[in-house]
Amino acid sequence: MSKTKRAFVTGSEGFIGSHLVRFLHSKGWEVAGGVLRDDGLSPWQRKHIRTFHCDLRDQKRVKQVLTRFSPTHVFHLGAQSLPTLSWADPVGTFESNIMGSLYLFETVRYMERPPVVVSACSSAEYGNVPPAQIPVTEEQHLRPLHPYGISKVVLDLLAREYFLDYGIRAVNIRLFNTTGPGKVNDAPSDFVRQIARIKMGKQAPCVEVGNLKPRRAFLDVRDAVRGFYLAAMKGKPGQSYNLCASSTNRIDTLLRTALRLSGVKAEIRPVDRLMRPSDERVIFGSTRNFRRDTGWTPEFSLDDTLSSMLKHWEAVL
């Protein structure tokens, strides 16, 4: 029997999924991606990996695809991942994130050789954490604040149950803030996109911002996907692990670092539409357990991350 590792990545057209399939391919794995929309595929993906249209809400299709590809490892990243959208459409979010995950685990349960399943859970499972409990550990109570966070708690518990009841080798990653080339809709990507536009003469020298006071630990996506890989190789089945950068920065530090790296001089202008009704003062997770079990450590600095994002936006704008 071939010893080649075969990975099936749900949500492979997404931000983290698109980086993960490249990483696994570079390791010599045979990689297949499940996609919801073919128009989200990059030219690289079309050329180098197999892709299957696979709506996780379609149980028959999930079973068909996994049976056909017969992976040794499943990286379950496919989800409705926006908290704001989960408030607007909680039913759709639960159908995708909860029922889709259930269909996947039910399929894995009955496979002749069940694969390892690494699931993308979320720091949103914790909700508001008291300052005295930061950095948050995996033992913290799960008290999510929105339907998206609730859906990830269910996935977390579901994976653990399938390990305990059926022996599925399931490992959960509670992922904290992650950014990098290709990311949209977070503070670093918004800053860098505006700075790139200013540098290219497509925007006046003014960066519009929201609240710059919170502290966040933004993990480079390249460190994140290596974390998913190590979780598959060395993570303990049945465990949930935090995956987070090793230190926090104020949001204004991210902005000023991006400006320094770009050489752009610009006004910083707070605008009401970018202000949230409330912001956690600090979001930061302990990765002690994950480092102990897998040997993972982040390799990319804040400068590395923001520089790679500047290059990305300058290439695509």
N, C-alpha and C positions, 0 to 999 in steps of 0.2 A: 504494500500500500504506500502511496506517495506520502512523504513527510512534509510536503509543501503546505504552509499555512494558508488558509483560505478565509478571507474576511468579508463579511457582508456588513455594509455600513448603511443604516437607515438615515435619511436626511442628508445624503451625500452631496447634495447641491447647496447645502447651507454653508454658513461661514466656517464653523469648526469642521463639519464633515468634509468640505472641499480640501481643507488642509490635511485632515487625517488620511484620506485616501492617497494623497501624494506621499505622505510619510510612510505608510504601510507598503506602497509600491516600491519605494526606495529601499525598503528592507527585504525585497525579494518575495513579498507575499503576492498571492493571487487575490485580486481585489474586485469585488462587485459592489455597486452602489444602488441602493433603492432611492428612487426619485419620485417626487409628486408631480413635477412639471418638467418636461424635457427642455423647455426653453431656459431653465436655470443651469444647464450644464455648460461647463467651460470647454473650449476646444481641446484642452489637455485631457479632460475626462473622457471626451468622445473618442480620443485616440488611444488612450492607455488602459482604461478599465472597462469591464462589462457593466452595463447599466440595465436595470429592470424598472419599469414603471410599477410602483408599488404603493398604493394608498393604504396606509396602515389600518384604516377603518374598514377595509374589505378583507374579511377573514379568509375567504377562499383564495384571494390573490396572495396574501401573506404566506399561507401554507404552500401554494404552488411555487412561489419564488424560492423559499427556503429549501423546499424539497429538491427543486431542480439544481440549485447551486451547491447545496450540502456544505455549508461553511464549517470550519473548525472554530471560528470566533465570530460573534455578532457584536457590533458596536452600535448600540441603540441611541441615536441622536435625534431621530425624526420626532418633531413635536410642534405644536403651536406654542411659540416661545416668548410672546410679548404679554407682559402683565396687563398693559392697558387694553389690549384686545380681549384678554380673558374676562375683564369686567363687562365689556360690550357683548361678548359672545361666550358665556360660560358653558353653554351646552356644546357648542362646537369644540371648545377647548377640551372638555372632558371626553368627547367622542374620540378626538385625535390622541390625546395624551394618556387617557386611562384605558379606554376600550382598545385602542391601537396597541398599547403595551400588553394588555391581556391577551389579545389575539396572537401576538408574537410569542409570549411565554407558553401559551397553550400549544402552539405549533412546535416549539422547541421541546416541550415535554414529551411529545410522541415521536420525535425523530430517532432513528436507529442509533445514531451517534450524536447525542445532544452537544451543541457547541458551548464554549464559554460565552457568557453574555455580560458585556460591560455597558451599563446604562448611564446616560447623562442625566443625573439628578441636579439639584440646584441649591444654592445658598438661600434661595427664596423660601425654602422649607422652614427656616428658623424664624422668620418674621423679625420683629423688633427685639433685639437682644440688649439686656441691661449693660451699661458701660463696664461694670465690674466683671462681666462674663466675656469680654473681648480680649484676645482673639477667641472666637467661638470654637468650641470643640464638638466632636460628633455626639457627645453625651448631652448636649443642650436640648431642651424641650423643642419640639417642632410645632410652631404656632404661626403658620403662614397667614399673610394678610390679604391674599387675593386668590381667585380661582386657579391661576397658573401655579402658584405655590402649593395649593392643595393638591393639584394634579400630580405634582412631583413627589409629594409625600406618599401618595397612593402608589406611584411607580416604585419608590424606595421600598415600601412595605411589601408590595407585590413580588419584587425580585427576591427579597429575603424569604418570603413564604414559599416560593418555588424552589429555593435552595433547601429549606428545612423539610418540606414535604416530599419533594421529588428529586432532590440531589442535583438540581441544575446549578452549575458552577457560575453563580451570578455575583458580580462585583459592581457596586454603585459608586459613582463619582459625584459628590456634591460640589459642583463647580461654582466658583465665585467669579467676580468681574474678570472678563477675558477680552482682549482686544488685539488688533494687529491688522495687516493688509487685508482689505476686503470687508472689514467690519463697518457697519453703519448703525446709526441711531444710538451711539453712546457719546459721552463727552469728548474723549480723545479723537475719535474719528470725525466728529463735527468740527472740532478746533482745526484739525489738520487739513480737512477738506477746505475750510474757509481760508486758511493760510496759503494753501496751494493755489487757490483761485486768485488771491491777492498777488502772489508771486508771478502768476501768469498774466496779470492785468485784466482778469475777468471779474474782479470785485474791488470796490474801494478799500483803502487800507484801514479797515475796521472789522474787528472780530466780535460778533454778537455772542453773548454768553448768558448762562443762567446763574445758579448759586455756585460760587467758587470756593465755599468754605468747607464742605464735607471732605472727609478723608476716605480714599478708596485704595485698594490693593489690586491694581490692574495687572493680570498675568498675560504674558505674551502667548499668542495662540500656538506658537511653535513649542513652547514649554508645556502647554495644555495637551497637545496631541501626543507628545512623548509621555505625558502622564497617563493618558488613556492606554497607550501601548504597554507601559509598565504595569498598569492595573491588570491587563489581560495576561501578562507573563508571570507576575509575581504577587498580585493582590490575593488576599485570602477570600475564598468564596463565602458569601453570606455577609460580607463586611460593607459598610458605607464609609467612604473616605472623603474628607475635605480636600479640594485642590485649589490652591490660592497662591498669589504672589507672596513673597517673604516679608514685605514691608508696605506700609501705606504712604500715600502722598496726598496733600491737599490738591483739590482740583485746579486751583490757580497755579500750583507748581507744574502740573501737566501742561497747562497753557503756555507758561513762560519758558518751559523747556522746549516745547515745539517751536516757539518763536525764535529762540536762540539757535536751534539747529537749522532753521530755515534761512536765517539772516534777514527775515522780514521785520520791518518796523510798522506797528499798527496800533491804533486805538483799541482799547478793550471796553466794550459797551454792554452793560447788563440790560436785558430786555425782559419785559413782563411775561411774554408768551413762552419764554424758556424757563420760567420759575415754576417749580412744583409746589403744590400745597404743603407738602412736608418732605423732608429728606432725612434719612438716617445720618447721624453725625459721622459714624465710622462703620464701614463694612469690612471685616477682616476675619479670616479663619485660620485656625491652627492646622498645620499640615504635619504635625509630629508623627501621627500614626502612619500616614502614607509614606513619609520618608523612612521610617523604621522598617516597614514591610517591603518596600520596593527599591529603596536607595535613590529615589527621585530627588533632584534639586533643580530649581530654575536656573537657566543658563544665560538668559537675555536680560540686559539692563533696560531701564526706562528709555535711555538714549537710543539703544538698539531698536526698541519697539517703535518709537516715534519716528526714527529715521526711515525704517522700512515702510511705515504708513505714508510718510511724505513722498517717497519714491512711487508708491502705488497710486496716490491721487494725482501726482504730476503726470503719470503715464496714462491715466484713464479719463482725465477731465478734457 
